[in-house]
Structures are given as structure tokens and as C-alpha cells.
Amino acid sequence: MADRRRLFGFAYLAALLLLAGAVYGTHILHGGFAWDDWQNAATARFGGGSRFLGPFDVREALYEPGLALTLPLPHLVFGLHPALHLALATALAVALSLCLYALLRELGVERVPAAFAGALALVFPWSDSVRLWATAGLNQVAVCLYLLGAMFALRGRRRLSLALYLASMLTYAVTIPAIALSPLLYRFKMPWREAWLRGRRDTLVALATGAFVAAATTKSVQPLAETL
């Protein structure tokens, strides 16, 4: 049984890579940098002034340390080669689909429907920018961390899941509402009381993190309805 699961996993990964190549391959080869991509390329190479420590934005690190760390790294490694940056965004998209598949399996979804859901998430992303814009593609790291955190939470590994949740929220705040609503997710596998007891700490941590990020961020803060 374990060998069959492993074989299916390799086959699924290969299928996702082929699908990603078919959908995004042309953009990887012929796409270019846009907006923040050029700014991050410049700050990674030359620094960004008093708020930077080398290529790292110290001010952003106060409220999004994960993103402040990951933004310069592709530019330090890949330089001014858009195809490599866009290929990284696509690779992260494949990783996100795998994480979604793993979470759905943990929730009890059958293998084939879970695999199709992961493939659909690859083709129809939550935002086009995370696939077509190199900088925005790094935001997928936060979503992967959230999906893994939710999977481990359902397995009862609460410390690991909370650490992943925190890493997710402090990489990109888009996952804060989902983590705040964790008891609703846990309800799929347990009674309401147990789901609330397991998820209430996640909710409190998400609300506290959201308040901190909103107070510390230099970005515009969206209204709650728009964020949800």
C-alpha cells in the first residue's frame, strides 16, 4: 500500500509539472519583469538606503520577516534572468497544489478528487499575479505554509502547526483570515466542541498577528470584507 501511494505521488507530481509547463511555459520563456521585480532587482544588487541591511528591507522585516527574507534571494541567485524567476513562481505553484492535495487527503477526500482539486488550483490560481508576476509568486510560500500547518493541525501536531501558521502569517498576511477561521476547517473531522478547543488558540494567535501587522505595516490595509 505504501509503495502504491509513493508511486501515485510521483505520478501526480509528474502530471502537475507537465500541466504547469503546458499552461505557463510560454510565459516563462517570453515573459519579463514588471513593477516590483525591477525594484527588488535593484535593491538586491545595490541596497535600498537607510532602511536596508544589504539587500534586506529591515523595515519590512518587522511585520513580514518571511517575505523580507525571500524577496531578494531569487535576485541574488538568478540575477536579471526573468525566465528563472517566473519558473520559480511556477515551481511554487506546483508545490502549492501538492500541499492542497495533502490537506484534502487529510480531510478524508478520496485520492482522485483531491488530485483534480490540486490540478485545478494550478490552472485557476487564487490570483493570476502569483503565477505571472515573479515577485507576487513568492507569496505562494505563505499559502504553502498555511496548508501544511492545517494538515499537521488535523493530525494533532499542534506545536508544529502553530509554528507553520505563524511563519505563514509573518510571510504574507493573506492567510490570517483563514487561520482565524481554523475551527471551521477542523469541524470537518471532529465535533464542534473539539474543533473549537483545538482551533481557539489558532484563532487568537491569528487575530493578534493581524492586529500587529496592521499596526506595523507600511502598506495600505484593506477592509475586513475585502480581505476575506
Secondary structure, DSSP 8 states (H G I E B T S, - for coil): -HHHHHHHHHHHHHHHHHHHHHHHHHHHHH----THHHHHHHHHHH--STTEETTEEHHHHTT-HHHHHHTHHHHHHH-S-HHHHHHHHHHHHHHHHHHHHHHHHHTT--HHHHHHHHHHHHHS-S-THHHHSHHHHTTHHHHHHHHHHHHHHHTT-HHHHHHHHHHHHTT-GGGHHHHHTHHHHHTTTS-HHHHHHHHHHHHHHHHHHHHHHHHH-SS----HHHH-
